[in-house]
Amino acid sequence: MYMSPNKYVKVPFTQVNNIHWAIDQSGLPFRTDLEVMESLTRQFERADKLSGCDQGSGHDSFLKLIHVSHTIEAPQYWWLQFMRYSFHDIGSSQSKMHKIHEMNIRESCTPDTKLNQIETLELLIDNYKTGERKVTRDELMANVPMGLKLTAGVTTNYLQLKTIYNQRRMHPLQAWQEYCDWIQRLPHSEWITGEE
């Protein structure tokens, strides 16, 4: 478990599964005798070679077999971009709809969130709770700052992280840089990043 010191994206839980099985399976195209086990050295040499192929060529498809489960805390604007990737699965996530009126908004927003946005939402939440002025859930949702951080449990795989890393490593948002930094700390991240 690794807790990052990041300001925008934190990944407090990570679990990587199936590395050795995926490496073994990468040799199936050229195996005739499935009972004969290759040496680990040979398997890792093949994995290094296959993972370094051109993106989209299909030779690195064994990376799909390496599953990554992780918890991500990130601002709403990052989640909107992350959701464009269709190859992850979100098992559970925080609910603004159900819990916005109980959240500590000041602590839940990124440091760049403007104070007037936070205060506006806090006033709406106060009115919602006290009934001083009729505030609907729609009004609460419409005034949540994009800098509000939400947490979700996500599953994906190394091949999909390779796509994300290649597309987002040079992204101007610090949040993506922090997520890519996390990717670099995964076991055998060189298969994702192409870096030693």
Steps between C-alpha positions, in 0.01 A plus 500: 500500500636839400358835614612775268574856616331637186275804500256385232499123450559251779505122469484367857450136399650296214490129431663343192406143405606236246846623397662156488198334340481773233868457421454124464195547277695735272690193375195305385522602131828311458450208738408152388562314823310676777644265760852632452565808711733769374758654727403821677790674327362406158149606599613842623712554188193434286284730715757779467507457122123475451420793729735721297315452171317784328179598672200352322698221329344238730827332594475644852152359561626282786499823703119475507539202732675707769215642707528812714249586772545839658325773693524845344423833666488774238319824412184489293666658196754214494228236531322646195813444294569158651147387412584542132700178531252215462731223614479542873230398742386703799369268767396761752539872551413786732159649437460877478128445457465326837779656705585850375308654791714303749843558342756744632518699178811699594700184567356317200602751233833547326713792623425687175124510560390861547377585848186670366397172332548311825311762701212502249460126531533510879222761518276288276569193715419696815173621349424147381550359849318773693221558250560876535467522122371214286805354330458196276752222442522625141611842624760338727635285215508795259724697735760238592847629404689295241784488752301276737696177545313172483623147561424183304616139482627425149619190317700508178801323348854572386411534132243768573740678736754496216250691284426747779869552575590562136213743453522687832866506610551842341153633587501857640285412805700413812235243589599290198867534585429367848302205360781419256748519789291233673511284185880523504504344849314184395692171480665467157372844405756500218254279308252789521728802469774365274750649744768312691 
